[in-house]
Amino acid sequence: MRPSIICHMSTSIDGRLHPSRFTSAAAGVSSAVLRGHYEKIHESFGADGWIVGRKTMSEMTKGSERAIPNAPKVAREAHLGNRGGEKLAIGIDPSGRVHYGKDNVGGDHAVAVLGEQVSDAHLAELRMDGASYVFAGPKGDDLAGAMERIGSIFGVKKLLLEGGASINGAFLKHRLIDEFSTLIFPAVDGVAGTQSIIDYHGPEGDRPGAGQARRLARHLKAEWSGCVTPWSAHSVEAPPSSKETAAHALAKRNGKRRCAETKRGFLQIQHCSLVTARLSIAAIKSRSLPRQVGNYCCRDY
Ligand SMILES: NC(=O)c1ccc[n+]([C@@H]2O[C@H](COP(=O)([O-])OP(=O)(O)OC[C@H]3O[C@@H](n4cnc5c(N)ncnc54)[C@H](OP(=O)(O)O)[C@@H]3O)[C@@H](O)[C@H]2O)c1
């Protein structure tokens, strides 16, 4: 079965991708602390591993290409290295351009998602490294099939998709994102044309998110070390039918608000506009419900 996939990203307030381009943190606010928030939320998901695109994975690995003469010709079947109970570090690499040099990335077991077109020498290199690999069809573009295979081979249930922009766009187009987790740093990039956290490269006029709706599921204004970093999680679902839209409008006119605290202590807000969400939270606050959410304490909404 395909694992559930959460696209977990940090961004500037203008939605851009590259932290190195962001304006610097304000006096008294450490950028290391801001980056630490991303890791804390990453850990809090308790996911079985993470996925990145080929370019991002290339920046994280230290291996280099090795000449392997007379590499055996092997069938294009999944290969399992020794995972040793570690989380998975999955790189989507259709042409076999990432050189791991070892069986892990930062301690997590390396898994290459490849096109069947890759060379036997590259497969031999991955096996020598102790890495695992699975195939995503002849060209490496069957992302849905690869995710199904990873789910059944490794028995993983939840994975984080962590960029870059292109691979996030491809997963969006293939409807493989079940939730967006977005951390907004107090910074801007501001330059037109710089990459955003989701950049789909497809035919003109194509809308990669068509047929999917986002619902604000949880949000926090988390305060750490004197700085403020808002975080939100949006679940993905089918858009409402016109009948449902009419029923929702009626319920709203009648003043019925569907806002409740979930078992895990998150605020479940089932309205689409922020204004309505804030009203609903105010209603919750007035009933003095606990405000401790996971590792984070919401002092103020
Ligand atoms: N803000 C953050 O927290 C954050 C997080 C992650 C990354 N980043 C940054 O993002 C940058 C890289 O982002 P990126 O968008 O340029 O690259 P990317 O998403 O990391 O990788 C894109 C590559 O993935 C491969 N790919 C496989 N299937 C694909 C498909 N269906 N559609 C598109 N690509 C597919 C392609 O490799 P081939 O070219 O080999 O075919 C493609 O070039 C890095 O500089 C990294 O530091 C920032």
The ligand as a MOL file (V3000), in Angstrom:
LIG
                    3D

  0  0  0     0  0            999 V3000
M  V30 BEGIN CTAB
M  V30 COUNTS 48 52 0 0 0
M  V30 BEGIN ATOM
M  V30 1 N 13.4870 25.3940 1.4910 0
M  V30 2 C 13.9230 24.2100 1.7770 0
M  V30 3 O 13.7660 23.8630 2.9160 0
M  V30 4 C 14.5200 23.3000 0.7130 0
M  V30 5 C 14.2340 21.9330 0.7980 0
M  V30 6 C 14.7550 21.0790 -0.1710 0
M  V30 7 C 15.5600 21.5660 -1.1950 0
M  V30 8 N 15.8410 22.8660 -1.2400 0 CHG=1
M  V30 9 C 16.7090 23.3790 -2.3480 0
M  V30 10 O 16.0620 23.1040 -3.5730 0
M  V30 11 C 17.0270 23.0350 -4.6050 0
M  V30 12 C 16.7120 21.9020 -5.5410 0
M  V30 13 O 15.3820 21.9980 -5.9670 0
M  V30 14 P 15.0010 21.6710 -7.4900 0
M  V30 15 O 13.5650 21.9420 -7.6440 0
M  V30 16 O 15.9530 22.4220 -8.3730 0 CHG=-1
M  V30 17 O 15.3680 20.1180 -7.6380 0
M  V30 18 P 14.8010 18.7910 -6.8970 0
M  V30 19 O 13.3180 18.8410 -6.7900 0
M  V30 20 O 15.6090 18.5380 -5.6810 0
M  V30 21 O 15.2110 17.7040 -7.9590 0
M  V30 22 C 14.6580 17.7570 -9.2580 0
M  V30 23 C 15.1170 16.5610 -10.0110 0
M  V30 24 O 14.4060 15.4050 -9.5640 0
M  V30 25 C 14.2970 14.5080 -10.6440 0
M  V30 26 N 12.9190 14.0970 -10.9120 0
M  V30 27 C 12.4700 12.8110 -10.9100 0
M  V30 28 N 11.2140 12.7190 -11.2790 0
M  V30 29 C 10.8170 13.9640 -11.5450 0
M  V30 30 C 9.5860 14.4790 -12.0080 0
M  V30 31 N 8.5310 13.6980 -12.2540 0
M  V30 32 N 9.4910 15.8000 -12.1740 0
M  V30 33 C 10.5560 16.6010 -11.8990 0
M  V30 34 N 11.7500 16.1500 -11.4730 0
M  V30 35 C 11.8800 14.8410 -11.3200 0
M  V30 36 C 14.9200 15.1840 -11.8870 0
M  V30 37 O 16.2400 14.6850 -11.9490 0
M  V30 38 P 17.0390 14.6260 -13.3340 0
M  V30 39 O 17.3710 16.0430 -13.6720 0
M  V30 40 O 18.2320 13.7960 -13.0410 0
M  V30 41 O 16.1200 13.9780 -14.3380 0
M  V30 42 C 14.8790 16.6430 -11.5010 0
M  V30 43 O 15.8630 17.4220 -12.1410 0
M  V30 44 C 18.3610 22.8520 -3.9190 0
M  V30 45 O 19.1450 24.0090 -4.1050 0
M  V30 46 C 18.0160 22.6660 -2.4540 0
M  V30 47 O 18.9860 23.2100 -1.5860 0
M  V30 48 C 15.3290 23.7590 -0.3190 0
M  V30 END ATOM
M  V30 BEGIN BOND
M  V30 1 1 1 2
M  V30 2 2 2 3
M  V30 3 1 2 4
M  V30 4 1 4 5
M  V30 5 2 4 48
M  V30 6 2 5 6
M  V30 7 1 6 7
M  V30 8 2 7 8
M  V30 9 1 8 9
M  V30 10 1 8 48
M  V30 11 1 9 10
M  V30 12 1 9 46
M  V30 13 1 10 11
M  V30 14 1 11 12
M  V30 15 1 11 44
M  V30 16 1 12 13
M  V30 17 1 13 14
M  V30 18 2 14 15
M  V30 19 1 14 16
M  V30 20 1 14 17
M  V30 21 1 17 18
M  V30 22 2 18 19
M  V30 23 1 18 20
M  V30 24 1 18 21
M  V30 25 1 21 22
M  V30 26 1 22 23
M  V30 27 1 23 24
M  V30 28 1 23 42
M  V30 29 1 24 25
M  V30 30 1 25 26
M  V30 31 1 25 36
M  V30 32 1 26 27
M  V30 33 1 26 35
M  V30 34 2 27 28
M  V30 35 1 28 29
M  V30 36 1 29 30
M  V30 37 2 29 35
M  V30 38 1 30 31
M  V30 39 2 30 32
M  V30 40 1 32 33
M  V30 41 2 33 34
M  V30 42 1 34 35
M  V30 43 1 36 37
M  V30 44 1 36 42
M  V30 45 1 37 38
M  V30 46 2 38 39
M  V30 47 1 38 40
M  V30 48 1 38 41
M  V30 49 1 42 43
M  V30 50 1 44 45
M  V30 51 1 44 46
M  V30 52 1 46 47
M  V30 END BOND
M  V30 END CTAB
M  END
